[in-house]
Amino acid sequence: MLKKPLILLIMFLFIFIFTGCTSKPDNIVVDNTSTSNQIKNEKVNEQEKEVTSEISETWYILGNNTRLREKETIDSEILDTLSIGTKVEIISKSPNQEAIGSYQDYWYKVSINDKIGWCFGEFISSEHMLKEKLQERLTHYFSVDKLTISESLQTVTAYMNMSNDTTLIDRGAKEIFKLQEKQLGDYERLLYQTGISWDYSVGKLNQPEKIEDQKIKEVITKIKNNGYSIYMEEGDFYLEPDPQFILSNLIQGLSNPYIAFLELELMEVEDHALSDGAIIIPWDELADRIANWDYYINKYPDSEESQFARKNYYKPYLHFYFVGLDNTPTYQYETNILDNQVKNSYERFMEQYPDTEAYKKVKDVYERLEKNEFIYNDELKQYLDALYPW
């Protein structure tokens, strides 16, 4: 048996160990309030760091006639209106975001030319966020109804002066083109209302400074200032967007693929290939256009413009190069023999453009014709119709 002192010692050690592990010293106090305040202070510090970082950057106004208000509310007094691209200094921003229409953002207190006021965040951007914000702003801008072409051009030009992002300016140019297409009918009606007669040539109408009739001159000037070119089809005047309008104003900000596309389109607008059921340019020029579009499509195969060019220029031109049009056949109606000018053009194409996709097609058709003494027969016509359906 254990002696009594030993038993007491063991009991004392057990009690000491148990109470030491489970009890808290009297001088230790858990301060939940202190922990909560620390978290809050960390959040405040982060916000202060964010504002400090924002203040040190250059900021730009993104919206035309952006209102500078006395307070951070839409009902506050307007102190001034700021144009796109204006640089401002940030003083602070509102603690919370506000929803205005479809937008939700902070208000920013800014300083500009000794004036201090508040601007809504949708229409302002720091330099490091400028690329992203301009893309968003462009989407919002062109979603608004009743835009004018001239104002849209001014907006995209201002964006170009703020950013070297070619995708932004390409998008802006394409949106302007869509706007031109949408408003084309309105401008054509304006043209018809002048009572313009056939005494005016297309060349003269596209140079309004040479028009003597003041009323017609004013209308044509307005049409040209909104980026339209005038052409004649079957005895009537029509309008179409002029690529030179975009090239002249935005070329510094456009991507190389889009510039190349617009330059080829400009050739099509300035000198139409087709009119009144006829090919109205020489066969060799039609061949050159086929080759030029061929080069473009193969150089920029993934672009939207390449898909457009293949559908609207390359494939139709190849089709007409082989079968002609009602008023410009590729063969003589009486004999079905290939027109000699067309034959010479095929031979020229094969000599000058062996590196094109179209070369194989022209060579194939030429060899089929050669085997049949250059006479079109039903078999060849069916082959061409199946190869290039229109």
C-alpha positions as a printed NumPy array, in Angstrom:
array([[   0.   ,    0.   ,    0.   ],
       [   1.036,    3.542,   -0.768],
       [   1.888,    5.664,    2.118],
       [  -0.549,    8.472,    2.959],
       [   1.911,   11.349,    2.227],
       [   2.559,    9.968,   -1.266],
       [  -1.153,    9.761,   -2.006],
       [  -1.664,   13.345,   -0.914],
       [   1.223,   14.517,   -3.133],
       [  -0.26 ,   12.824,   -6.185],
       [  -3.672,   14.372,   -5.517],
       [  -2.114,   17.849,   -5.132],
       [  -0.238,   17.563,   -8.46 ],
       [  -3.424,   16.414,  -10.269],
       [  -5.446,   19.378,   -8.96 ],
       [  -2.664,   21.849,   -9.839],
       [  -2.288,   20.584,  -13.423],
       [  -6.074,   20.531,  -14.053],
       [  -6.762,   24.035,  -12.743],
       [  -3.697,   25.486,  -14.51 ],
       [  -4.902,   24.269,  -17.924],
       [  -8.506,   25.392,  -17.634],
       [  -8.41 ,   28.645,  -15.679],
       [  -7.528,   32.109,  -16.978],
       [  -5.279,   34.375,  -15.004],
       [  -7.157,   37.186,  -13.331],
       [  -5.056,   39.84 ,  -15.076],
       [  -5.925,   38.7  ,  -18.686],
       [  -9.019,   40.363,  -20.196],
       [ -10.382,   39.495,  -23.677],
       [ -11.102,   42.871,  -25.324],
       [ -13.597,   42.2  ,  -28.158],
       [ -14.113,   45.945,  -28.577],
       [ -10.417,   46.441,  -29.308],
       [ -10.455,   43.712,  -31.998],
       [ -13.516,   45.246,  -33.646],
       [ -11.913,   48.678,  -33.679],
       [  -8.759,   47.239,  -35.203],
       [ -10.756,   45.757,  -38.101],
       [ -12.535,   49.06 ,  -38.628],
       [  -9.239,   50.953,  -38.56 ],
       [  -7.778,   48.575,  -41.142],
       [ -10.751,   49.233,  -43.44 ],
       [ -10.42 ,   52.981,  -42.977],
       [  -6.687,   52.778,  -43.689],
       [  -7.368,   50.825,  -46.881],
       [  -9.901,   53.441,  -48.   ],
       [  -7.451,   56.215,  -47.204],
       [  -4.749,   54.445,  -49.202],
       [  -7.167,   54.059,  -52.142],
       [  -8.154,   57.748,  -52.07 ],
       [  -4.516,   58.808,  -51.685],
       [  -3.596,   56.663,  -54.69 ],
       [  -6.453,   58.146,  -56.714],
       [  -5.505,   61.707,  -55.795],
       [  -1.956,   61.187,  -57.057],
       [  -3.155,   60.159,  -60.544],
       [  -4.23 ,   62.193,  -63.561],
       [  -7.994,   62.077,  -64.057],
       [  -9.981,   62.709,  -67.235],
       [ -13.537,   63.747,  -68.016],
       [ -15.185,   61.109,  -70.268],
       [ -18.562,   62.651,  -71.044],
       [ -19.267,   65.694,  -73.162],
       [ -20.767,   68.56 ,  -71.127],
       [ -20.159,   66.675,  -67.882],
       [ -21.713,   68.695,  -65.034],
       [ -19.578,   70.   ,  -62.202],
       [ -21.967,   70.262,  -59.228],
       [ -21.741,   72.079,  -55.931],
       [ -22.56 ,   68.934,  -53.919],
       [ -22.528,   65.173,  -54.477],
       [ -26.162,   64.98 ,  -55.596],
       [ -27.922,   65.186,  -58.928],
       [ -30.162,   67.986,  -57.627],
       [ -27.241,   70.174,  -56.65 ],
       [ -26.4  ,   73.454,  -58.411],
       [ -24.371,   73.166,  -61.628],
       [ -21.147,   75.153,  -61.332],
       [ -19.782,   74.403,  -64.801],
       [ -19.871,   71.911,  -67.694],
       [ -16.672,   70.085,  -68.657],
       [ -15.748,   68.735,  -72.088],
       [ -14.341,   65.3  ,  -72.919],
       [ -10.638,   64.978,  -72.221],
       [ -10.487,   67.739,  -69.6  ],
       [  -7.917,   66.946,  -66.908],
       [  -8.984,   67.417,  -63.296],
       [  -7.475,   66.908,  -59.844],
       [  -9.214,   64.624,  -57.378],
       [  -9.709,   65.882,  -53.832],
       [ -11.907,   63.115,  -52.395],
       [ -14.802,   60.822,  -53.199],
       [ -18.166,   60.074,  -51.612],
       [ -18.243,   57.264,  -49.021],
       [ -20.944,   55.364,  -50.904],
       [ -21.992,   54.766,  -54.496],
       [ -25.199,   56.21 ,  -55.912],
       [ -27.484,   54.859,  -58.636],
       [ -28.395,   57.374,  -61.338],
       [ -30.473,   55.891,  -64.129],
       [ -28.685,   52.742,  -65.285],
       [ -25.362,   53.868,  -63.787],
       [ -23.985,   53.242,  -60.296],
       [ -20.819,   54.931,  -59.122],
       [ -19.176,   57.241,  -56.588],
       [ -19.213,   61.02 ,  -56.678],
       [ -15.75 ,   62.619,  -56.971],
       [ -14.786,   65.99 ,  -55.576],
       [ -12.544,   67.62 ,  -58.168],
       [ -10.603,   70.801,  -58.752],
       [ -10.383,   72.473,  -62.162],
       [  -9.268,   76.042,  -62.928],
       [  -9.743,   77.217,  -59.337],
       [ -13.235,   75.711,  -59.232],
       [ -14.109,   72.907,  -56.839],
       [ -17.147,   70.711,  -57.303],
       [ -18.447,   67.16 ,  -57.673],
       [ -18.558,   64.934,  -60.782],
       [ -20.37 ,   61.605,  -61.078],
       [ -18.014,   58.632,  -61.505],
       [ -19.53 ,   57.353,  -64.754],
       [ -18.107,   60.368,  -66.543],
       [ -14.64 ,   60.466,  -65.012],
       [ -11.663,   58.105,  -64.952],
       [  -8.198,   57.779,  -63.499],
       [  -5.35 ,   57.286,  -65.934],
       [  -4.697,   53.656,  -65.017],
       [  -8.376,   52.759,  -65.581],
       [  -8.749,   54.888,  -68.697],
       [  -8.579,   52.098,  -71.298],
       [ -11.274,   50.014,  -69.585],
       [ -13.494,   52.995,  -68.776],
       [ -13.361,   54.365,  -72.322],
       [ -14.506,   51.005,  -73.703],
       [ -17.428,   50.999,  -71.256],
       [ -18.235,   54.63 ,  -71.986],
       [ -18.243,   54.002,  -75.749],
       [ -20.822,   51.239,  -75.292],
       [ -23.012,   53.483,  -73.156],
       [ -22.608,   56.442,  -75.516],
       [ -23.797,   54.666,  -78.669],
       [ -26.732,   53.065,  -76.858],
       [ -28.379,   56.485,  -76.612],
       [ -31.055,   57.456,  -79.137],
       [ -30.972,   60.584,  -81.298],
       [ -27.205,   60.807,  -81.666],
       [ -25.914,   62.93 ,  -84.511],
       [ -23.104,   61.754,  -86.749],
       [ -21.046,   64.926,  -86.305],
       [ -21.293,   64.791,  -82.49 ],
       [ -20.394,   61.093,  -82.506],
       [ -17.299,   61.847,  -84.558],
       [ -16.303,   64.569,  -82.08 ],
       [ -16.68 ,   62.111,  -79.198],
       [ -14.609,   59.359,  -80.823],
       [ -11.982,   61.938,  -81.859],
       [ -11.754,   63.118,  -78.245],
       [ -11.296,   59.501,  -77.101],
       [  -8.559,   59.072,  -79.715],
       [  -6.722,   62.069,  -78.256],
       [  -6.886,   60.456,  -74.799],
       [  -5.93 ,   56.877,  -75.657],
       [  -3.739,   54.943,  -78.094],
       [  -6.054,   51.911,  -77.922],
       [  -6.741,   51.083,  -81.602],
       [  -9.503,   48.614,  -80.714],
       [ -11.385,   51.497,  -79.087],
       [ -11.138,   53.764,  -82.128],
       [ -11.939,   50.914,  -84.542],
       [ -15.101,   50.276,  -82.513],
       [ -15.957,   53.949,  -82.517],
       [ -15.5  ,   54.181,  -86.287],
       [ -17.739,   51.16 ,  -86.849],
       [ -20.41 ,   52.641,  -84.578],
       [ -20.32 ,   55.849,  -86.612],
       [ -20.761,   53.776,  -89.771],
       [ -23.807,   52.052,  -88.24 ],
       [ -25.209,   55.47 ,  -87.376],
       [ -24.656,   56.603,  -90.963],
       [ -26.501,   53.541,  -92.257],
       [ -29.351,   54.173,  -89.82 ],
       [ -29.749,   57.832,  -90.823],
       [ -29.056,   57.391,  -94.543],
       [ -32.747,   57.487,  -95.513],
       [ -33.244,   60.815,  -93.723],
       [ -30.401,   62.425,  -95.655],
       [ -31.584,   60.967,  -98.968],
       [ -35.023,   62.515,  -98.377],
       [ -33.291,   65.806,  -97.644],
       [ -31.474,   65.47 , -100.969],
       [ -34.681,   64.748, -102.913],
       [ -36.437,   67.739, -101.341],
       [ -34.006,   70.091, -103.083],
       [ -35.527,   69.078, -106.42 ],
       [ -32.071,   68.32 , -107.734],
       [ -31.976,   67.522, -111.452],
       [ -29.784,   65.484, -113.763],
       [ -28.032,   68.703, -114.771],
       [ -25.741,   68.029, -111.824],
       [ -23.037,   65.43 , -112.248],
       [ -22.029,   63.13 , -109.409],
       [ -18.578,   64.695, -109.477],
       [ -19.995,   68.188, -109.006],
       [ -22.361,   67.113, -106.227],
       [ -19.463,   65.61 , -104.323],
       [ -17.777,   69.036, -104.44 ],
       [ -20.384,   71.37 , -102.877],
       [ -18.059,   74.374, -102.995],
       [ -18.58 ,   74.413, -106.788],
       [ -22.41 ,   74.478, -106.578],
       [ -23.959,   77.87 , -107.331],
       [ -27.532,   77.248, -106.127],
       [ -27.367,   78.267, -102.452],
       [ -30.164,   75.939, -101.262],
       [ -28.667,   72.886, -102.948],
       [ -25.199,   73.894, -101.801],
       [ -26.291,   74.047,  -98.146],
       [ -27.968,   70.637,  -98.31 ],
       [ -25.044,   68.97 , -100.103],
       [ -22.595,   70.536,  -97.64 ],
       [ -24.608,   69.109,  -94.735],
       [ -24.677,   65.693,  -96.392],
       [ -20.927,   65.731,  -96.989],
       [ -20.181,   66.979,  -93.454],
       [ -21.983,   63.9  ,  -92.128],
       [ -19.78 ,   61.578,  -94.144],
       [ -21.829,   60.579,  -97.184],
       [ -20.822,   60.174, -100.799],
       [ -23.322,   60.706, -103.642],
       [ -23.657,   58.288, -106.569],
       [ -26.127,   57.647, -109.38 ],
       [ -27.927,   54.375, -110.086],
       [ -30.53 ,   53.886, -112.821],
       [ -31.066,   57.62 , -113.202],
       [ -31.492,   58.482, -109.501],
       [ -29.113,   59.914, -106.921],
       [ -28.279,   57.87 , -103.8  ],
       [ -26.063,   58.185, -100.758],
       [ -23.594,   55.819,  -99.118],
       [ -21.143,   56.204,  -96.216],
       [ -17.829,   57.598,  -97.43 ],
       [ -14.764,   55.788,  -95.967],
       [ -12.753,   58.968,  -96.491],
       [ -14.828,   60.585,  -93.729],
       [ -13.411,   58.11 ,  -91.195],
       [  -9.917,   58.021,  -92.685],
       [  -9.579,   61.802,  -92.717],
       [ -10.633,   62.208,  -89.102],
       [  -9.527,   59.058,  -87.26 ],
       [  -6.641,   57.494,  -89.198],
       [  -4.156,   58.272,  -86.405],
       [  -6.073,   56.062,  -83.981],
       [  -7.174,   53.207,  -86.243],
       [  -5.55 ,   49.768,  -86.474],
       [  -3.61 ,   48.861,  -89.616],
       [  -6.104,   46.134,  -90.649],
       [  -9.015,   48.554,  -90.443],
       [  -7.126,   51.282,  -92.315],
       [  -6.333,   48.802,  -95.094],
       [  -9.995,   47.797,  -95.291],
       [ -11.214,   51.394,  -95.467],
       [  -8.707,   52.229,  -98.197],
       [  -9.988,   49.341, -100.329],
       [ -13.582,   50.338,  -99.572],
       [ -12.794,   53.905, -100.608],
       [ -11.805,   52.638, -104.041],
       [ -15.176,   50.859, -104.321],
       [ -17.094,   53.999, -103.308],
       [ -15.174,   56.394, -105.55 ],
       [ -15.437,   54.14 , -108.598],
       [ -18.302,   51.635, -108.531],
       [ -17.623,   48.369, -110.309],
       [ -21.255,   47.522, -111.067],
       [ -24.267,   49.549, -112.184],
       [ -27.522,   48.979, -114.073],
       [ -26.85 ,   45.27 , -114.607],
       [ -23.392,   45.882, -116.054],
       [ -19.728,   45.752, -115.092],
       [ -18.687,   49.373, -115.623],
       [ -14.943,   49.075, -115.036],
       [ -12.447,   47.334, -117.358],
       [ -11.94 ,   43.591, -116.929],
       [  -8.346,   44.107, -115.794],
       [  -9.467,   46.528, -113.076],
       [ -12.035,   44.018, -111.875],
       [  -9.224,   41.457, -111.77 ],
       [  -7.046,   43.84 , -109.745],
       [  -9.843,   44.316, -107.218],
       [ -10.27 ,   40.561, -106.888],
       [  -6.555,   40.248, -106.188],
       [  -6.492,   43.15 , -103.724],
       [  -9.4  ,   41.746, -101.717],
       [  -7.767,   38.317, -101.906],
       [  -4.573,   39.692, -100.365],
       [  -6.525,   41.495,  -97.646],
       [  -8.632,   38.453,  -96.701],
       [  -5.598,   36.199,  -96.44 ],
       [  -3.554,   38.757,  -94.494],
       [  -6.313,   39.387,  -91.929],
       [  -8.374,   36.159,  -92.001],
       [  -9.92 ,   36.536,  -88.552],
       [ -11.203,   40.086,  -88.855],
       [ -14.87 ,   40.991,  -89.26 ],
       [ -13.895,   43.043,  -92.29 ],
       [ -12.404,   39.986,  -94.01 ],
       [ -15.696,   38.127,  -93.67 ],
       [ -17.548,   41.154,  -95.013],
       [ -15.11 ,   41.54 ,  -97.911],
       [ -15.35 ,   37.877,  -98.894],
       [ -19.144,   37.986,  -98.946],
       [ -19.664,   41.406, -100.546],
       [ -16.679,   41.849, -102.853],
       [ -14.423,   38.852, -103.376],
       [ -16.972,   36.116, -104.142],
       [ -19.345,   38.29 , -106.217],
       [ -16.455,   39.748, -108.227],
       [ -15.066,   36.282, -108.97 ],
       [ -18.508,   35.126, -110.041],
       [ -18.934,   38.089, -112.409],
       [ -15.36 ,   37.676, -113.672],
       [ -16.31 ,   34.213, -114.934],
       [ -19.94 ,   34.603, -116.022],
       [ -20.359,   38.361, -116.453],
       [ -23.64 ,   40.263, -116.077],
       [ -26.627,   40.628, -118.399],
       [ -25.243,   43.808, -119.947],
       [ -21.604,   42.717, -119.752],
       [ -21.312,   39.013, -120.691],
       [ -17.952,   37.278, -120.638],
       [ -18.734,   35.552, -123.932],
       [ -20.303,   36.531, -127.253],
       [ -24.028,   35.812, -127.286],
       [ -24.053,   34.63 , -130.906],
       [ -21.16 ,   32.171, -130.729],
       [ -20.681,   31.498, -126.966],
       [ -16.983,   32.152, -127.544],
       [ -15.088,   33.771, -124.664],
       [ -14.654,   37.497, -125.231],
       [ -11.084,   38.201, -126.233],
       [ -10.665,   40.982, -123.635],
       [ -11.772,   38.567, -120.922],
       [  -9.381,   35.897, -122.222],
       [  -6.485,   38.353, -122.152],
       [  -7.463,   39.416, -118.639],
       [  -7.409,   35.811, -117.41 ],
       [  -3.924,   35.371, -118.855],
       [  -2.77 ,   38.622, -117.236],
       [  -4.228,   37.559, -113.883],
       [  -2.361,   34.231, -113.946],
       [   0.866,   36.029, -114.785],
       [   0.58 ,   38.822, -112.203],
       [  -1.172,   37.142, -109.272],
       [   0.143,   33.569, -108.869],
       [   0.333,   34.035, -105.083],
       [  -3.416,   34.584, -104.623],
       [  -6.162,   32.197, -103.626],
       [  -8.05 ,   33.252, -106.761],
       [  -5.164,   32.204, -109.039],
       [  -6.093,   28.52 , -108.813],
       [  -9.71 ,   29.297, -109.656],
       [  -8.854,   31.468, -112.649],
       [  -6.36 ,   28.863, -113.89 ],
       [  -8.929,   26.084, -113.485],
       [ -11.601,   27.963, -115.473],
       [  -9.096,   29.017, -118.131],
       [  -7.899,   25.439, -118.671],
       [ -11.471,   24.151, -118.941],
       [ -12.218,   26.804, -121.554],
       [  -8.983,   26.08 , -123.4  ],
       [  -9.907,   22.402, -123.754],
       [ -13.182,   23.471, -125.344],
       [ -11.6  ,   26.016, -127.695],
       [ -12.766,   28.835, -125.38 ],
       [ -16.41 ,   28.129, -126.053],
       [ -18.893,   28.303, -123.187],
       [ -21.08 ,   25.209, -123.106],
       [ -23.787,   24.063, -120.71 ],
       [ -21.365,   21.861, -118.808],
       [ -19.04 ,   24.785, -118.046],
       [ -21.933,   27.081, -117.132],
       [ -23.295,   24.511, -114.694],
       [ -19.813,   24.068, -113.223],
       [ -19.44 ,   27.821, -112.673],
       [ -22.916,   28.218, -111.224],
       [ -22.205,   25.448, -108.728],
       [ -18.721,   26.783, -107.943],
       [ -19.812,   30.39 , -107.379],
       [ -23.551,   30.484, -106.694],
       [ -25.003,   33.963, -106.6  ]])
